[in-house]
Amino acid sequence: GRIRHLFRALATISRVKPDTVILPDPELFVLGPLWARLRGVRAVIDVHEDYGRAASSRSWIPQLLKPVVGALATINDRLGRKLANSTIVAAAELTSPGSHLVLNIPDPSDFIPGPADVENPTAVYVGDVTVARGALEIARLARTMPEFRFLVIGPASQDLKREMEEIAGPDANLEMAGKLPHREAWARARGSLAGLSLLQPFPAYREAVATKLWEYCAAGLPPVVTDLPGQRRFVTTINEDLVCTDLPAFTRVLRQLRADEDLRQRTAESARALAVARWKENRPDIAVKRAAQP
């Protein structure tokens, strides 16, 4: 799939002949800029994460090969930065000389917050569904909290979906919605009590602030997260009690959000205010245009 994607991208550059092309996937970092230069196109690579570290969290990579894949990913990243006309990065720890920081945060105007439905409480997860991102922990929460609906929006393999449903059990209210268009996904999430980010302690995730955290905030959903340094720093600005060290802590926080209207409203308002303020401060739409210019 990635090889097919690569050649489709190169063909699109030739067909469209843009002034600038932004290349957001690591398989495009080397051949993309080389091909763009041949076509007289300015190339910008978009680095979302530390791809070398991220190899340790990829379940499809055999354990013995992970160090090799990680080293190759790091080389690919560094070579791509040298070949591209410009590099944009999604987090400060990814910066290098000449790169441009463009925070990967959403425009709050794309989201319509709504009041939480406490009669039919929902905890939502939006994003790729993987073991490393807490899929099995969500299933365990669903098993533990049958009074809650756990709505999972995002692509998941059939094997993982089956495993999650087996863990949750027949009485759990676990809804696997699959991948949905952006607007439909967040329309489905509206009215939830909280947004979940159960990242596991892989090296690439320790300092990560996932885009979904900003999306939850923009949607007025308190983000309830695992206790990793990056997530802790982010969530503490809203309410440090939303950081959970184990599954019992998650159940306690979710039930508190349902029972305590004042807590629920304060955290939702604080989350939304943070998303609005940070967007105004950083304006990533303007920053990415600036980075793409000669």
N, C-alpha and C positions, 0 to 999 in steps of 0.2 A: 504493500500500500504506500509506504513512504517513497519507494523508488518511482512508482507511478505518479505520485504527487509531485515529486521533484521535476520530472520531465514535463508534466502539465504546466507547472509554474514557469519553466523556461520557455515553453511554447507561448504562453500568455504574454510574457515580456516581448517576444518577437512580434506577436500579432498586434498588441496594443500600442507599443512604442511610447511608453510614458516618459515624462521628463525625469521622474524619480520612481523607484520601486522600493517598497519596504518589505524586507524578508524576515518573517517572524518565527521561522522554524529552523532548528539547527541543521537539518539536512540541506538547507538552502544557503548556508553561511559561506561556503567556499565556491561551489559552482555558480551560485546565483550572482555574486559580484563579478566573477570572471565573465559570465555570459552577458551581464548587463553592460560591462565596459566595452565588449565587442559590438554591442548594439547602440553604443552612445548614450546609455541610460545611467543616471546617477543611482548608486545602490546604497541602501541603508539597512543594516542588520539590526534586529530587535531582540535583545537578550533578556529573557524572562527570568532565568534562574541560573544557578551554578550547575551546569550540566554534568560536570565531573562528579560532584557529590550526589547529584540526583540519580546516578546509575545504581546506587545502593538500594534505592527504593523501588526499582523497576522489577516486578515479580517475574516478567517474561525473560529476564537476563539470567542465565545460569550463575549460581553463586561463584564458581571458580573464575568465570569470565568478567565479573563485575569490576575488578581492579583494572583489567585491560580496557574494557569499554569506557570506564571512567577516565582513564588517561587519554584515550582517543578523543573523547568528548571535549576534554580540556584543550587538546591541541587544535581541534576543529574550531572551537570558540576563538582561540587566540589568532589562528590563521585568518578566520573570517573577519576579525576586527582590522587586521592589516590590509586585507584585500578590499574591504568596503570603503566607500567614500566617507561614510559616517556611521557611528554606532549609537543606538539609544539603549538604555538599560532601565529596568523596572524598579531597581532598588539601589540604595546608596552603596551597599557592599559589593555591587557588581561593577562599579565604575572603574575606568581605566583612563590613562591620559587621552584626552580628546573625545571621550564619550559624553553623551548628554543624558542626564537623569530625567526620565519621563515617568512619573508615578503611574502605575497601572490602576487608576481609580476611576469610577464611573461618574457620569454626569447625573447628579441627583434629580434633575428634571425628568429623567427617563423613568423614574420610579414614582409610584403613587402609594404612599403609606395608607394603611387602613386599620381600624380598631381590631384588637385581638379578639378572637372568638373563644371565650372561656368555657362556653357550654360544650363545645367540640374542640378541645385544645389540640393544636398541631405544632410539632417541631419539624422544621424543614431543613433539608440539605440540598444545595444546588451546586453542581459541578461534576467533574469526572468521578465515577464511583470505583474506587480501588481499595484494596486492603490497606495500603499505606496511608490512605486518606480517611481511614476509620470506618469502612463499610461494615465490618463485622461487629464493631462496637455499637453502631447504630442498630443493627439487628438485635444485639443483646439488650439495648435499652428498650426496644419495642417489646421484647419478651417480658421485661421487668415492669413495664408501664402500660398495661393494656388499656388504661383509660385515656391514653394519648394516641393521636395518629402521628405516625412518622412518615413524612412525605419526602421521598428521595427523587430528585429531578436531575437526570444526567445519564450519560451512557454507561452501561455496565455489561460485562460479558455474561453470557447465559449461565456459565458455571458459577460465577460469583453471585448472580441473582438467585440461583437455586440454593446456594449455600446460605445466603442471608435469610431466605424464606424458611429454610430448615431450622436455623438457629432461632429465629423469631417464634416459630411454632404456629399452629393453626389458629390460635386465639388472638394473635397479635394484630394490631392495626397498622401493618407496614404496607405502604403503597409505593410501588416502583413505577414512576411515571415515564422513565426513559428520557431520552434527549428531546427537548422542546425548543422552539424558537424563543429568543430572548423575552419578548413581550409576553408571550403565553406562559413562559416559565414563572415570571415574576407576578403575573396575574394570579396564577395558581397558588403562589406562596403568600399572597396578600391575606392578612387576617391570622397569620401564624403567631404563636407566642414568642418564638425564638428561632434563630438560624444557627445551625450546628457546624462546627469545624473541629473534627476529631483527628487532626493530623497526628501521625505516630512519630516517635522520636528518631527518625532517620536524620543523618547529617544535613541533607538539603532542606529539611523542614524546621530545624531548630530555630533559626532566625527568621523564618519566613512569615510574611504578612500576606496571606492569600487574598487575591482579588475578591473572593466571595465575602470576606469580612467587610470590605468597603461596600459591597453590594447589599449585604444585610443591613448595614447602617443606613444607606441611602433609602432602603425600603422601610426604615423604621422598625427593624427587627433586632432586638438585643442579641449580639453574637455570644454564644456559649461555647467555650473552647477548651481543648486540652492544655495542660500546663507545660508549654514550651516557651522559651525566652521571648521570641518574636511576638507570639500571640499574647503572652502575658503583658508585655509592654503596651501593646495596642489596646487590649481590653481594659486594662487598669485605668485608662483615661476615661472610660465610661463607668465601670463599676467592677472592682477587683473580685467581687463575689461570683462573677461570671466565668472565672477561671476554675476548672475542675481537675482534680488530681486522679479521680477514679470514677467508675460508673455510679456508685452510690452518691457521689457529689453531683453528678449530672442529674440524677433523679430528684435530688433535693432541690437544686436550683430551678429545674423546670416546674416542679410543683409549687415552689415559692412564687414564681412568676405568674402562675395561674391563680394562686390564692390572694396575692397581695396586689391590689389595683394600683396603689401608690408606687410601689416598686416597679411594676410593669410599665406604668406611664412615664416615670422618671427615666428609666433606662432606655425606653424607646425614643423619647425626646432627645436624650443626650446622644444616642447613636446617630440619629438623623442630623442633629446640629453639627456633630463632628464631620460627617460626610460633606455637608454643605460648606462648612468653613474650609476644609482641606481642599475641596475643589476650587474654591475662589482663590485660595492662596497659590495653588500650583498650576491651574489651568493646563492640564496635560494636552488638551487639543491644540492650544497655542504652542506649547513646548515641542510637540512632535513636528509641527509645521516648521518651526525655527530650525530644528535639527535636520530636516530634510532639504533645507535650502543650501545652495552652494556657499 
